[in-house]
Amino acid sequence: MKKTYLIIITITLFSFFGMFGKLAITELQPLGSAAHAAIAREIIRTGDWLTLHWPYSEEFRDFYQFPPLFFWLQALCFKIFGISDLTAKFVSSFFGVLVIIATFVLAKIITNDEYIGFLSSLTLILHPYFFRHSRKCELETGLIFFITLGIIFFVLAEKKNQPKYLLLSGISSGLGFLYKGPPAYCVVASILIYYLITKQYKKILNPYHIFSIFISILLPFIWFIPQLIYKGNALIEKYFINQILWSIQGRGAKFQNVFEKIKNYLFFIPVFFSYYLPWSVTGLFGVYKTIKEKNKLFYIIIIWVAVVWIGFTIAGYKDDYYLLAFWPGWCVVNGYIFSIWTQKIKEKIINIFATLSIIFSLLVIFTPIKFDKVRNPEFKKLSEYIKNTVPQDKKIITYKLPYYDMIALIPWYWDRGVEKSSYIEEKLKNKKAWKEKSIDTEEELLNLINKNQQFILIKKTDYDNLSKEIKDRIKILKEEGRFYFCVSEKL
């Protein structure tokens, strides 16, 4: 019992201080975090909980890129704790803690060994890449939690021979869809494949299994139906076609030849053996061991890994963090093999990490240690000045700066819009302007300041390269870090 308490306290200290420690130090990042925070804040401002809105974004005024559950939770968080960079990260960090705990629970249920659960959660805790994505205003940790929870309920159904747990697995998958869409259904696919591989064909037609699938599919309809009633075909066009189908097709990516297509299909191999080291390698020993021992309950984890990997491989658009969707399962495989390798020093391992968890907590509380890189401090520092200087309805010119980075940061920090170039406007029709600059030429800048007074954000290096004609026409109002904030003089 004493060892159990020690393990739980160790995991809790590492996960809580790792997720929430020093959250207020760093600002929100473009594109995702700042945009997500502004969208959640807009729910509070407008009172519209049905349709999400990205403020000052003309293309995504009605935001259908993700389902609403994360934004609902984040809006509630803002309502309770106030609106700030710190509170914008609470939901993601909270689910990060839950994922670590869920990893411990999953391993313990499968193996009946809390030491394996401890090592599994420790593997996750010692993976900086997971923490990096968790300590943001992002959707990944919530999705990972609901997927892991769905697998936990399935394992309980198998171990206890109680198929009613499958209903809870279906609810978890449905909530996962409401949180971040179709990837949550990897649980449904994994369970079906597990029954096929283990030749438990009767369980496929078990009423609880069939009903669990229906629940996972029907649960998102609490959002779908009101959308279809009040917004017509917007959900179908903007979410299912413009977002999901577009992502499956590769988001406009063009592969010139067969080698580029093959490279795209193999995308996750170098990612897995770089971003996910060293646990990507040690986990392979765990997979080999479980298959050799024919431990059937571990098959669900291996299937889970395969379903996520293959599913994202088939889809045209890929990103390195997608594999986090199976990472708790991979950590359980690691925990299992680590328990075999460290059995003789089991007590020492627990005591060492219990001590380290206390040291880590004290370092977080009493030292200026930082976990995240500060990238754009100027936007936060300029916030009050901009709000007091620039009229609410006035857009800001961002010269030679990424358009979507700016339309994420500026609405969140300054509550203002961003001037969009005609070039980008044309590009956006074909969804090709995600990395384009907002105002990119001196000719267009001059044209804008000739029309009327403009407020301009510009890097100091770009300002130095401006022509004398433009420099004579703009006045520096504020200097902050890498930037000048300027206003154009009237003709």
C-alpha positions in Angstrom: 0.0 0.0 0.0 2.8 2.4 0.9 4.4 1.7 -2.5 1.1 2.4 -4.3 0.8 5.8 -2.6 4.4 6.6 -3.5 3.8 5.8 -7.2 0.6 7.8 -7.3 2.2 10.8 -5.6 5.3 10.7 -8.0 3.1 10.5 -11.1 0.9 13.3 -9.8 3.8 15.7 -9.0 5.5 15.1 -12.3 2.4 15.5 -14.4 0.9 18.5 -12.5 4.0 20.6 -12.3 5.2 19.5 -15.7 1.9 20.5 -17.3 1.1 23.7 -15.3 4.5 24.9 -14.1 5.5 28.3 -15.5 2.6 28.4 -18.0 2.3 32.1 -17.7 5.8 32.9 -18.8 5.4 32.2 -22.6 2.9 33.9 -24.9 0.6 32.0 -27.2 2.0 30.8 -30.5 0.7 31.2 -34.0 -1.0 29.7 -35.8 -3.0 27.3 -33.7 -2.8 28.4 -30.1 -3.5 32.1 -30.6 -6.3 31.4 -33.1 -7.9 28.8 -30.8 -7.8 31.1 -27.8 -9.4 33.9 -29.8 -12.1 31.6 -31.1 -13.0 30.4 -27.6 -13.0 34.0 -26.4 -15.5 34.9 -29.1 -18.0 32.4 -27.7 -18.0 34.5 -24.5 -18.3 37.7 -26.4 -21.0 36.7 -28.8 -22.9 34.2 -26.7 -23.0 31.9 -29.8 -22.2 28.4 -28.5 -23.5 26.7 -31.7 -21.2 28.0 -34.4 -17.5 28.9 -33.8 -16.1 32.2 -35.1 -12.6 33.3 -35.8 -12.6 37.0 -35.1 -11.3 39.3 -37.9 -10.7 36.3 -40.2 -12.7 36.9 -43.4 -12.3 33.3 -44.7 -13.1 31.6 -41.4 -15.6 34.0 -39.9 -17.7 30.9 -39.3 -15.0 28.4 -38.1 -15.7 24.8 -39.1 -12.2 23.5 -39.1 -12.7 21.6 -35.8 -15.7 20.4 -33.8 -16.7 22.6 -30.8 -16.0 20.6 -27.6 -12.5 21.9 -27.0 -13.7 25.5 -27.6 -16.7 25.0 -25.3 -14.5 23.8 -22.5 -12.0 26.6 -23.1 -14.8 29.2 -23.1 -16.0 27.8 -19.8 -12.5 28.1 -18.5 -12.3 31.7 -19.6 -15.6 32.4 -17.9 -14.4 30.9 -14.6 -10.7 31.9 -14.5 -10.7 35.0 -16.7 -9.1 35.5 -20.2 -5.3 35.4 -20.5 -2.4 33.5 -22.0 -2.3 31.4 -18.8 -5.9 30.4 -18.7 -5.9 29.7 -22.5 -3.6 26.8 -21.8 -5.6 25.3 -18.9 -7.8 22.9 -20.9 -4.9 21.4 -22.9 -2.7 21.1 -19.8 -5.5 19.6 -17.8 -6.0 16.9 -20.4 -2.3 16.4 -20.5 -2.4 15.4 -16.8 -5.4 13.1 -17.5 -3.5 11.4 -20.4 -0.6 10.5 -18.0 -3.0 9.1 -15.4 -4.9 7.2 -18.1 -1.7 5.7 -19.3 -1.0 4.4 -15.8 -4.5 3.0 -15.5 -4.4 1.3 -18.9 -1.1 -0.4 -18.2 -2.3 -1.5 -14.7 -5.5 -2.9 -16.0 -3.8 -4.9 -18.8 -1.0 -6.3 -16.7 -2.4 -6.2 -13.1 1.0 -4.7 -12.2 1.2 -1.1 -10.9 5.0 -1.1 -11.4 4.4 -1.5 -15.2 1.8 1.3 -14.9 4.3 3.5 -13.2 7.0 2.9 -15.9 4.4 3.4 -18.6 3.4 6.8 -17.3 7.0 7.7 -16.6 7.8 7.0 -20.3 5.2 9.5 -21.2 6.4 12.0 -18.6 10.0 11.7 -19.9 8.9 12.5 -23.5 9.4 16.3 -24.0 7.6 16.2 -27.3 4.3 15.3 -25.6 4.7 18.1 -23.0 5.5 20.6 -25.8 2.2 20.0 -27.4 0.3 19.8 -24.2 1.4 23.1 -22.8 -0.3 25.1 -25.5 -3.9 26.1 -26.4 -4.2 23.0 -28.6 -6.5 20.1 -29.2 -4.2 17.1 -29.2 -4.2 16.1 -25.5 -8.0 16.0 -25.3 -8.2 13.8 -28.4 -5.5 11.5 -27.0 -7.3 11.3 -23.7 -10.7 10.2 -25.2 -8.9 7.7 -27.4 -7.0 6.2 -24.5 -10.2 6.2 -22.3 -12.0 4.3 -25.1 -9.3 1.7 -25.1 -9.4 1.4 -21.3 -13.1 0.6 -21.3 -12.6 -2.0 -24.1 -9.8 -3.7 -22.0 -12.2 -3.7 -19.0 -14.9 -5.3 -21.1 -12.4 -8.1 -22.2 -10.9 -8.7 -18.7 -14.1 -8.7 -16.8 -16.1 -10.3 -19.6 -18.5 -7.4 -19.2 -19.5 -6.1 -22.7 -21.5 -3.2 -21.1 -18.1 -1.4 -20.8 -18.2 -1.2 -24.6 -20.9 1.4 -24.3 -18.5 3.7 -22.3 -15.9 3.1 -25.0 -18.4 4.2 -27.6 -19.2 7.4 -25.6 -15.4 8.1 -25.4 -15.1 7.8 -29.1 -18.1 10.1 -29.7 -16.7 12.7 -27.4 -13.3 12.4 -29.1 -15.0 13.1 -32.4 -16.7 16.2 -30.9 -13.3 17.2 -29.6 -11.2 16.8 -32.8 -13.0 14.8 -35.4 -12.6 11.4 -37.2 -9.2 10.3 -35.7 -11.2 9.4 -32.5 -12.8 6.6 -34.4 -9.5 4.7 -34.3 -10.9 3.1 -31.2 -13.9 1.7 -33.0 -11.7 0.4 -35.8 -9.1 -1.1 -33.4 -11.8 -3.0 -31.5 -13.3 -4.5 -34.7 -9.9 -5.6 -36.0 -9.0 -7.0 -32.5 -12.1 -9.2 -32.6 -11.2 -10.4 -36.1 -7.6 -11.2 -35.3 -8.5 -13.0 -32.1 -11.3 -14.8 -33.9 -14.0 -13.6 -31.5 -16.5 -13.2 -34.3 -19.6 -13.5 -32.1 -18.5 -10.4 -30.2 -18.7 -8.4 -33.4 -22.5 -8.9 -33.4 -22.8 -8.5 -29.7 -25.6 -6.0 -29.1 -23.3 -4.0 -26.7 -20.6 -3.8 -29.4 -23.1 -2.7 -32.1 -24.8 -0.2 -29.8 -21.4 1.2 -28.8 -20.6 1.9 -32.5 -24.0 3.6 -32.9 -23.4 5.7 -29.8 -20.0 6.9 -31.1 -21.6 7.9 -34.4 -24.7 9.4 -32.9 -23.1 11.5 -30.1 -21.7 14.1 -32.5 -25.2 14.7 -33.7 -25.9 16.9 -30.7 -23.8 19.4 -32.7 -24.6 18.2 -36.2 -28.4 18.5 -36.0 -28.6 22.1 -34.6 -26.0 23.1 -37.2 -28.1 21.6 -40.1 -31.3 23.2 -38.8 -29.9 26.7 -38.2 -27.0 26.9 -40.7 -28.2 24.8 -43.6 -25.4 23.1 -45.5 -22.6 25.0 -44.0 -21.5 22.1 -41.8 -21.4 19.7 -44.8 -19.6 22.1 -47.1 -17.2 23.7 -44.7 -16.4 20.8 -42.3 -16.9 17.5 -44.1 -15.9 18.7 -47.6 -13.6 21.8 -47.2 -11.8 20.4 -44.1 -12.0 16.6 -43.7 -12.0 15.7 -47.4 -9.5 18.5 -48.2 -7.1 17.0 -45.5 -7.6 13.5 -46.9 -6.7 14.8 -50.3 -3.6 16.5 -49.0 -4.7 20.1 -48.5 -3.6 21.1 -52.0 -0.3 19.2 -52.0 0.9 18.3 -55.5 3.1 15.2 -56.0 5.1 15.6 -59.2 6.1 11.9 -59.5 5.8 8.5 -58.0 8.9 9.0 -55.7 7.2 12.0 -54.1 4.1 9.9 -53.5 6.2 7.1 -51.9 8.0 9.7 -49.7 4.6 11.0 -48.6 3.5 7.4 -47.6 6.7 6.9 -45.7 6.5 10.2 -43.9 6.0 8.8 -40.4 9.0 6.5 -40.5 11.7 9.2 -40.1 9.3 11.1 -37.8 8.9 8.2 -35.5 12.6 7.5 -35.2 13.5 11.2 -34.6 10.8 13.1 -32.7 9.8 10.0 -30.6 13.3 8.8 -29.6 14.4 6.9 -27.6 11.0 5.3 -26.8 10.3 4.6 -30.4 13.2 2.1 -30.4 12.8 0.6 -26.9 9.1 0.1 -27.6 10.0 -2.3 -30.5 11.5 -4.7 -27.9 8.2 -4.5 -26.0 6.2 -5.3 -29.1 8.4 -8.3 -29.9 8.1 -9.6 -26.3 4.3 -9.3 -26.2 3.8 -11.0 -29.6 6.3 -13.8 -28.6 4.4 -14.4 -25.3 1.0 -14.2 -27.2 -0.3 -11.7 -24.7 -3.7 -11.1 -26.4 -4.6 -8.0 -24.4 -1.5 -6.3 -25.7 -2.7 -6.9 -29.2 -5.3 -4.1 -28.9 -2.4 -1.7 -28.3 -0.4 -3.0 -31.3 -3.6 -2.7 -33.4 -4.2 0.8 -32.1 -0.7 1.8 -33.2 -1.2 0.3 -36.6 -4.7 1.8 -37.2 -3.5 5.4 -36.3 -0.3 5.0 -38.4 -2.1 3.5 -41.5 -5.0 6.0 -41.2 -2.8 9.0 -41.2 -0.6 7.5 -43.9 -3.5 7.1 -46.2 -4.6 10.7 -45.7 -2.7 13.1 -47.9 -1.9 15.7 -45.3 0.4 14.8 -42.4 2.1 16.3 -39.5 4.7 15.0 -37.1 2.5 15.2 -34.0 -0.2 13.0 -35.4 1.5 9.9 -34.0 0.8 11.2 -30.5 -2.7 9.7 -31.0 -1.3 6.3 -30.1 1.5 7.4 -27.8 -0.1 6.3 -24.5 -0.4 2.7 -25.9 3.2 2.8 -27.0 4.2 4.0 -23.6 2.5 0.9 -22.1 4.5 -1.4 -24.3 7.6 0.5 -23.1 6.5 0.1 -19.5 6.2 -3.6 -20.0 9.6 -4.2 -21.4 11.2 -1.7 -18.9 9.6 -3.7 -16.0 11.4 -6.8 -17.3 14.8 -5.0 -17.7 14.6 -3.3 -14.3 12.9 -6.0 -12.2 16.0 -6.4 -9.9 16.2 -2.7 -9.1 12.5 -2.1 -9.0 12.4 -0.5 -5.5 15.4 1.7 -6.4 13.7 3.0 -9.5 10.6 3.9 -7.6 12.5 5.7 -4.9 14.8 7.5 -7.3 11.9 8.9 -9.3 9.9 9.7 -6.2 12.9 11.8 -5.0 13.3 13.4 -8.4 9.6 14.4 -8.5 10.0 16.3 -5.3 13.2 18.0 -6.6 11.4 18.8 -9.9 8.4 20.3 -8.1 10.7 22.5 -5.9 12.7 23.7 -8.9 9.4 24.7 -10.7 8.2 26.6 -7.6 11.4 28.3 -6.5 13.6 28.8 -9.5 13.2 30.8 -12.8 13.3 27.6 -14.8 11.5 27.8 -18.2 9.9 24.9 -20.1 8.8 26.8 -23.2 10.6 29.1 -25.6 9.5 32.7 -25.8 9.1 33.5 -29.5 6.8 36.6 -29.9 7.0 38.6 -26.7 6.4 41.9 -28.6 2.8 41.2 -29.3 1.9 40.9 -25.6 4.0 43.9 -24.7 2.5 46.1 -27.4 -1.1 45.1 -26.5 -2.2 48.0 -24.3 -0.5 50.6 -26.5 -2.2 49.3 -29.7 -5.6 49.1 -28.1 -5.3 52.7 -27.0 -3.9 53.9 -30.3 -5.6 52.1 -33.1 -9.4 52.6 -33.7 -11.4 49.4 -33.2 -12.5 49.2 -36.8 -9.1 50.0 -38.3 -7.0 47.1 -39.8 -3.3 46.9 -39.3 -0.8 46.5 -42.1 1.7 43.7 -41.4 4.6 44.2 -43.8 6.4 41.1 -45.1 5.0 39.0 -42.2 3.2 35.6 -42.5 -0.5 36.4 -43.0 -2.0 33.6 -40.9 0.5 34.0 -38.1 -0.6 37.7 -37.9 -4.3 37.0 -38.2 -3.8 34.6 -35.2 -1.7 36.8 -33.0 -3.1 40.3 -33.7 -6.8 39.5 -33.0 -5.9 37.7 -29.8 -3.4 40.3 -28.4 -4.6 43.5 -30.0 -8.2 42.8 -30.8 -7.7 44.2 -34.3 -7.9 43.0 -37.9 -5.1 42.5 -40.4 -4.9 44.1 -43.8 -4.9 41.4 -46.5 -3.1 41.8 -49.8 -4.9 41.3 -53.1 -2.4 38.6 -53.9 -3.4 36.6 -50.8 -7.1 37.2 -51.5 -6.6 35.5 -54.9 -4.5 32.7 -53.4 -7.0 32.0 -50.6 -9.6 31.0 -53.2 -7.4 28.0 -53.9 -6.4 27.4 -50.3 -2.7 28.2 -51.1 -1.9 31.2 -48.9 -1.2 29.6 -45.5 2.4 30.7 -45.6 2.1 33.8 -47.7 3.1 37.3 -46.5 0.3 39.8 -45.8 1.6 42.9 -47.6 4.7 41.9 -49.4 5.7 44.7 -51.8 6.6 48.3 -51.4 4.3 49.1 -54.3 1.3 47.7 -52.4 2.4 49.4 -49.2 2.7 52.7 -50.9 -0.7 52.3 -52.5 -2.3 51.7 -49.2 -0.8 54.6 -47.4 -1.7 56.9 -50.3 -5.4 56.0 -49.8 -5.7 57.0 -46.1 -3.9 56.8 -42.8 -2.6 53.3 -42.0 -1.0 51.6 -39.0 1.9 49.4 -39.9 3.8 46.6 -38.0 7.2 46.0 -39.6 10.4 44.3 -38.6 13.3 46.7 -38.0 15.3 44.9 -40.7 12.5 45.4 -43.3 12.1 49.0 -42.2 15.8 49.7 -42.9 15.3 48.4 -46.4 12.4 50.6 -47.3 12.7 53.3 -49.9 13.2 56.9 -48.8 9.8 57.7 -50.3 8.0 55.4 -47.9 10.2 56.2 -44.9 9.4 59.9 -45.4 5.7 59.0 -45.3 5.6 56.9 -42.1 6.3 57.7 -38.5 7.6 55.3 -35.9 5.2 55.3 -32.9 6.6 52.5 -30.8 9.7 50.4 -30.8 9.5 46.9 -29.3 12.0 44.1 -29.7 12.3 43.2 -33.3 9.5 45.5 -34.5 8.5 49.1 -35.2 4.9 50.1 -34.9 4.3 52.9 -37.3 1.6 55.2 -38.7 1.5 56.7 -42.1 1.3 60.5 -42.5 -1.5 61.9 -44.6 -0.7 63.3 -48.0 
